[in-house]
Amino acid sequence: MCVDCRAINNITIRYRYPIPRLDDMLDELSGAIIFTKIDLRSGYHQIRMKLGDEWKTAFKTKFGLYEWLVMPFGLTNAPSTFMRLMNEVLRPFIGLFVVVYFDDILIYSKSMHEHLEHLRAVFDALRAARLFGNIEKCIFCTQRVTFLGYVVTPQGIEVDSKKIDAIREWPTPTTITQIRSFLGLAGFYRRFVPNFSSIAAPLHELTKKDAPFSWGDSREVAFTTLKDKLTHAPLLQLPDFNKVFELECDASGIGIGAVLLQEGKPVAYFSEKLSGASLRYSTYDKELYALVPLSMASRVYNPFDHEALKHIRTQTNLNRRHATWVEFIESFPYIIKHKNGKENVIADALSRRYTMLSRLDFKIFGLQTVKDQYVDDADFKDILAHCMNGKPWGKFHMQDGFLFRANNLCVFQQARFVFCCYGKHTEAVLWDTLVSTRHMRC
């Protein structure tokens, strides 16, 4: 039974308690080969309400008034209270051979003999706290267990097959709510998908405030690509913090990409589509900026596709932006080594995907692609909104679906303004002009 607790929640002082991060819990499983999962029976209902406070949970039914003797769902402080209880009961074991997330307890060990000892210790602690498990949902002494949406094995982690089936059968979204639901599920598994941010960018554009719903080819491609990537997600190795990590990074005109490796096997993928001020960074700045969100693990070895970054520690004059980034990066022990683009294949492809797709679209579809990309481009979409009514905005105006600045055509080119003389040229001549004058910028 679930009761509407909004009235009592509005006058309740919030009690905040830290909820464990999923990534941190998965990292602790490295090296384990035997797993047991314990699920508590109606976890919230195993916590007694404070004596004298039961009346605060009273609710009305056609049979009369009732009040809860145990903690109900819906109270604003219920999750924090339950998580605190679990941490207190299992505190001696957390971080050693137990991870716990609310009523889900995972026990992991490196041998069967060790695992049996761990099970006895956990059962004794639960018995002392009078907490009871649901035997039908518990799994004992296995090498393959589903935990919080992931399948955990001694070899690494995989996507849950039930979630794969749901993604495979997901129909084409027709509303913003459906897009958000799909992105929520897909985003949960983003660590399995190389270049996730760039692939999902067209779908995220539709979820922005006041954005019109327009399901075009770019959205369909993004939707089907994400479904394909998730249904064929690779096995990711669990990190071993006693070994060195290798973080292969690269940055191109409009994106940064990376893959975290250990002994040549992928641990996680990362990519970010640059926007705003970061688009105008120099190549050096983009390479350095890529280190900030990607610096992780205790000893990270960073092969970079930029020779100058090897000397970042020896530079005497740093601007404010560089100093801030270097200060953060220096909190990690690391080595930077140059790796040319031919060798840095994975990260290079992640960061350059958008650039390659843009060039391919221009070659195949010609200038029609320019019109289509105005709406999604960070540089032009705000200007386009002012000019859609046919009236000029500053030096910008629309003509035949194209955006002009004075007599110059505005063209998306690696996320920069590129202006080319339009005049009375035909499209074929104009394409040659675009290619030959791509160095022109505002």
Residue pairs with C-beta under 8 A, 6 or more apart in sequence:
1 72
2 72
2 73
2 74
3 57
3 59
3 68
3 72
3 73
3 74
4 59
4 74
5 57
5 72
5 74
5 75
5 76
8 56
8 57
8 75
9 74
9 75
9 76
12 75
12 76
12 77
14 76
14 77
15 77
15 80
15 81
16 80
17 79
17 80
17 81
17 83
17 84
18 83
19 79
19 83
19 101
20 99
20 100
20 101
22 101
22 148
23 191
25 99
25 101
25 106
25 148
26 150
26 152
26 157
26 238
27 238
27 239
27 241
28 95
28 99
28 108
29 35
29 99
29 106
29 108
29 152
29 238
30 238
30 239
30 240
30 241
31 110
31 238
31 240
32 108
32 109
32 110
32 154
33 109
33 110
33 111
33 143
33 154
34 108
34 109
34 110
34 111
34 112
34 114
34 115
34 141
34 142
34 143
35 106
35 107
35 108
35 109
35 139
35 141
35 142
35 143
35 144
35 145
35 147
35 152
36 106
36 107
36 115
36 119
36 138
36 139
36 140
36 141
36 142
36 145
37 104
37 105
37 106
37 107
37 138
37 139
37 145
37 146
37 147
38 104
38 105
38 106
38 107
38 122
38 126
38 133
38 138
39 103
39 104
39 105
39 133
39 134
39 137
39 138
40 46
40 103
40 105
40 131
40 132
40 133
40 134
41 132
41 133
41 134
43 82
43 102
43 103
44 70
44 71
44 72
44 73
44 78
44 82
45 70
45 71
45 72
46 70
46 130
46 131
46 132
47 70
47 71
47 81
47 82
47 85
48 69
48 70
48 71
49 57
49 68
49 69
49 70
49 71
54 67
54 68
54 69
55 67
56 67
57 67
57 68
57 72
57 75
58 65
58 66
58 67
59 65
59 66
59 67
71 78
71 81
71 82
72 78
79 102
82 102
82 103
83 102
85 129
86 100
86 102
86 103
86 105
87 94
87 100
89 125
89 126
89 128
89 129
89 131
90 98
90 100
90 105
90 122
90 125
92 121
92 125
93 118
93 121
93 122
93 125
94 100
97 107
97 108
97 109
97 114
97 118
98 105
98 106
98 107
98 108
98 118
98 122
99 105
99 106
99 108
100 106
101 148
104 147
104 148
105 122
106 145
106 147
106 152
107 115
107 118
107 119
107 122
109 115
109 118
112 141
115 141
119 140
126 132
126 133
139 145
143 153
143 154
144 151
144 152
144 153
145 151
145 152
146 152
146 160
149 160
149 163
149 188
149 189
150 157
150 158
150 159
150 160
151 157
151 158
151 159
151 160
151 161
155 235
155 237
156 235
156 236
156 237
156 238
157 235
157 236
157 238
158 233
158 235
158 236
159 189
159 192
159 230
159 233
163 185
163 189
164 230
164 231
164 233
166 185
167 185
167 186
167 227
167 230
167 231
168 227
168 231
170 182
170 227
172 215
172 220
172 223
173 179
173 181
173 182
173 215
173 223
174 215
175 213
176 206
176 207
176 213
179 203
179 206
179 207
180 207
182 203
182 223
182 226
183 200
183 203
183 204
183 207
186 193
186 196
186 200
186 226
186 230
187 196
187 200
189 230
189 233
190 196
190 197
190 269
191 236
191 268
191 269
191 270
192 229
192 230
192 233
192 234
192 236
192 269
193 199
193 226
193 229
193 230
193 233
193 269
194 229
194 257
194 259
194 269
194 271
194 346
194 349
194 350
195 255
195 257
195 269
195 271
195 349
195 350
195 353
196 226
196 229
196 269
196 271
197 255
197 271
197 272
197 273
198 255
198 271
198 273
198 350
198 353
198 354
199 222
199 225
199 226
199 229
200 222
200 226
201 222
201 273
201 376
202 218
202 219
202 221
202 222
202 376
203 219
203 222
203 223
203 226
205 211
205 375
205 376
206 213
206 214
206 219
214 375
216 372
217 372
218 372
218 376
234 266
236 266
236 267
236 268
237 262
237 263
237 265
237 266
237 267
238 267
239 245
239 260
239 262
239 267
239 297
240 262
241 297
241 298
243 262
243 263
244 262
244 299
244 300
244 301
245 260
245 261
245 262
245 267
245 296
245 297
245 298
245 299
245 300
245 301
246 260
246 261
246 262
246 300
246 301
246 302
246 303
247 258
247 259
247 260
247 261
247 294
247 295
247 296
247 300
247 301
247 302
247 303
248 258
248 259
248 261
248 302
248 303
248 339
248 344
248 346
248 347
249 256
249 257
249 258
249 287
249 290
249 291
249 294
249 302
249 303
249 304
249 305
249 347
250 256
250 257
250 258
250 287
250 290
250 304
250 305
250 341
250 344
250 347
250 348
250 350
250 351
250 352
251 257
251 283
251 286
251 287
251 289
251 290
251 305
251 306
251 351
252 286
252 348
252 351
252 352
252 354
252 355
252 414
253 352
253 355
253 414
253 415
253 416
254 273
254 274
254 279
254 354
254 355
254 414
254 415
255 271
255 272
255 273
255 274
255 350
255 351
255 352
255 353
255 354
255 355
256 271
256 272
256 274
256 286
256 289
256 290
256 294
256 351
257 270
257 271
257 272
257 346
257 347
257 348
257 349
257 350
257 351
257 352
257 353
258 269
258 270
258 271
258 290
258 294
258 347
258 350
259 266
259 268
259 269
259 270
259 346
259 347
259 350
260 266
260 267
260 268
260 269
260 270
260 294
260 296
260 297
261 267
269 350
270 293
270 294
271 350
271 351
272 293
273 354
274 281
274 286
274 415
275 378
276 378
278 286
278 289
279 378
279 379
279 415
279 416
281 289
283 306
284 306
284 308
284 309
285 321
285 322
287 304
287 305
287 306
287 309
288 309
288 312
288 322
288 325
288 326
289 325
291 302
291 325
291 329
292 325
292 328
292 329
295 328
295 329
295 331
295 332
295 334
296 332
297 332
298 332
298 333
299 333
299 334
300 332
300 333
300 334
301 334
301 335
301 337
302 334
302 335
302 336
302 337
303 337
303 338
303 339
303 343
303 344
304 310
304 336
304 337
304 338
304 339
304 344
305 338
305 339
305 340
305 341
305 344
305 347
305 348
306 338
307 338
309 336
309 338
310 336
310 337
310 338
312 322
312 326
312 336
313 326
315 322
318 326
341 348
355 414
358 369
358 373
358 412
358 413
358 414
361 369
361 373
362 369
362 370
362 431
362 434
366 427
366 431
367 402
367 427
367 430
367 431
370 402
370 409
370 411
370 412
371 401
371 402
373 380
373 412
374 380
374 381
374 384
374 403
374 410
374 412
375 381
375 384
377 412
377 415
378 415
379 412
379 415
379 416
379 417
380 403
380 410
380 412
383 393
383 396
383 403
383 410
384 398
384 403
386 393
386 396
387 393
387 396
387 397
387 398
387 403
388 398
390 398
391 397
395 405
395 406
396 403
396 404
396 405
396 410
397 403
397 404
398 404
402 409
402 410
402 422
403 409
403 410
404 410
404 422
405 417
405 419
405 442
407 421
407 422
407 423
408 419
408 420
408 421
408 422
409 419
409 420
409 421
409 422
409 430
410 417
410 418
410 419
411 417
411 418
411 419
411 420
411 434
412 418
413 438
416 441
417 441
417 442
418 434
418 437
418 438
418 440
418 441
419 440
419 441
419 442
420 430
420 433
420 434
420 437
420 440
421 433
421 437
422 430
425 433
